[in-house]
Amino acid sequence: LLEQNRAVLVRQYREQIGDMRQTPIVRVPQHEIVWHKLDHRAGFLLSQIDGMLTFEDILDVSGMPEFEACRLLAQLLGQGVIGSRP
């Protein structure tokens, strides 16, 4: 049951993220990032956003379970910390 729900949540997070081939960009000035109270995992994902890697690339290099990485990326998008460009 847990794994079934996890798969549903991953699908929902991927829908929130959108096209995984898009390139995420940081939308918040660096000095304002601390206001968003990100944990170290979200900070690590944010550090990987360089304007060249796609969402899929970031999932690959994160070393995190897909569920966790997608959840954090969706959270960053929802907070407006990151956006995406085609």
Helices and strands as residue ranges (DSSP letters): H 2-17, E 23-26, G 30-36, H 40-48, H 55-62, H 66-78, E 82-85
